[in-house]
Amino acid sequence: MGERQPVGKDIQETLDWARQRLEELGVFATEDGLRWAAAHGLVLSVWRNGPIEDAHASRPTSRRKALHDGTMLAHNTWLTRQAFDVLGSDDQFRLYALEDMVLDRDTVWPGCEGTLTDFGWGFLGEIKKQVNSASTCSGTSRRDCRRTTSSSSPALPGSGPAMTMTVCRNGLPAWKRRCDGCAARTRSFFASGVT
């Protein structure tokens, strides 16, 4: 069914390793470093590591504009800023507004002179599936776990998809147990003095 999830002592060892890696990467060097790292992880899971890569790697067609590295960088940077704002929001459904922004086919991408339709033609169905799936996973863990963490604590990068890969927006019986586990790990992470 997937890779083994850490339990018991393994959870603490995994959290200790993650905290050490984040410190090595300088994530805690700035006040909002963890939120920026979480925003970057969210963009990677919802957008960047999906079918848009296929569009980026493909040759342009009569219907699809070339998706150059600079265009990808500009759009990914803009999306990371949007995700950063989402992670700082108290609105539990704000992630879905981000999903709508990502999937908007008519809005011109900032600094890019094109839309999702212009750059993603031929991949739009797969892009929509990827974004819906990944944002549902991330939104579920963030929304449900936020109740048990302080309002300034973002979801841990990567806590959503690994925890809820097979869920849908309407929920499944396993959500409660999985979210309770995520909430406990998140509380433990922040209780250890990491801010």
N, C-alpha and C positions, 0 to 999 in steps of 0.2 A: 504494500500500500504506500510505500514511501520510505524515506529515511527515518532512522530511529530518532525519537525525540528524547532529549535528556530528562532524567528523573532524579529526585533526591539529591545526593551529593554531586552528581553530574551537572545539575542545574547551577549550583553555586560555582563549580569549577568553570563552567561555560561563561557565567556572568563575570567572574574574576578575569578570565582571559579576555572577554570583550572589553571590560573596563580598562585593562592594561593596553590593549590595542588602540582604543580610542584616545588614551592619554599619549601614546607614542605618536599618533597621527596629529596631535595638537588640538583635538576636538574641544577639550576643556580650557584651552588657552583664552578663549573669549567668552563673554557672558552668554551669548546665544549659540555657541559652537555645537552643542548637541542638537539643537533644533535645526541648524543648518545641515548637519550630517543626516538627520532624519528626513529633511526635505529632499536632499540629494538622493537618498535611498528610495524615497517615494517616487521620484521622477524616474529613477532607474527601473523600478519594478512595474510602474504603471505605464510608462511611455517608452523610454529609451531602449530597453532590452526587449523589444517586441517587433511586430511586423513593420514598423516604420524603418527598422534597419534594412529590411528587404527592399523597401522603396528607395532608401538611401544608396544601397549597393547596386540597384538596377539602373539600366540605361533609361534616359528620358524617352517618352513616346510622344505621339501627336497629342495625347490627352494629359500626360504627366510631365511637369517641369522637372528639370534636374534638381536634385536635393543635395547641394554641395555641403562640404564640411562646415563652412561658415554659416550657412543657413541652419544646419543642425545645432551648432554651438549657440547661435543667437536664440533659437527657439527653446533649447534645453535650459539656457540661462534664465530666460523669461519664465518658463514653467517652474524652475526651482524657486524663484522668488514667489510665485503664486503658491506653491506648496508650503513654503516657509510661513506665509501669512495664514494658510489653512491650519497649520499645526499650532499656531498661537491663538486660534479662534476658540471662543467658548460655544460657538454654534456647532452642535453635534452633527449637523447635516452639511456642513460647509464643504466637506470632501466631495460630495456629489455635485456641488457647483463647479468645483475644479474639474471633475469628470466631464461636465457639460462644456467647459472651456476647451478641454483637450479635444473633444469630439466635434466641436463647432466647425462645420464645413464652409462657413461663409466669412468668418472673421479673418482679416488679413493678419498674418503673423507679424508681430512687431519687428521692424527692420528687415523684413524678408520679401516683401512684395509678392506674396502668394498666400494661398489658403491651404487647409488640409486637403481639400479636393484637388488643388493644383499640384501639390507635392505627393499625395498619397493615392492618386487614382490607380485602380487595379489592386489596391491593398486595403481599401476602406473597410470592407467587411471584417477582415482579420484584425485590423487596428481596433475596430469597435469591440470585438470579442475580447481582445487582450486588455484594453482599458477597463471595460466593464468588470472583467474577472479580477484584475489586480486591484482596482479601486474598491471593489466590494470586499475583498480580503482585508485590505488595509483599513478601510472604513469601519468594518465590523470590529476589529480588535481595538481600534482607537476609540470608537464610540462607546463600546461596552466597558473598556478598561478605564476610560477617563473618569468614570464615576468614583473610582477608588484611588485616584492619584490627585495631586494638587492641580489647580487650574493652569499652572505654569509648566507642568511636566509634559513634554511631548511623548508620544508613543516611541518605544525603542525602535531603532532602525531594524527592519527585518522581522519584527515581532508578528506582524499580520500574516503575510503569505505562508510562512511555515506553520502557523497555527491553524489556519482556516482554509486550506487549499480547496476543499470540496464543498464549500458552502455557497448558498445563494442569498440574495437580499432578504428573502422571506424567512430565513432561519431554518436550522435543523436541530434535532434534539441534542446533539453534542456541543452546541454553542455554549451553553451555560457552563459546562465543565471546562471547556477550553478557555473561555474568557475568564473564569475564576482563576485558572492556572496562570494565565497571562497577567492578570491583575496582581497576583501574589508575586510573580517574578519582577514585575515593574516596581511594586512597592519595595521589594527587597533591594533592587538596584538603587533606587533613590534614597532609601533609608541608610544605605551604606556611606552616605556623606557626599556622593557625587551630585553636583548641581549643574 
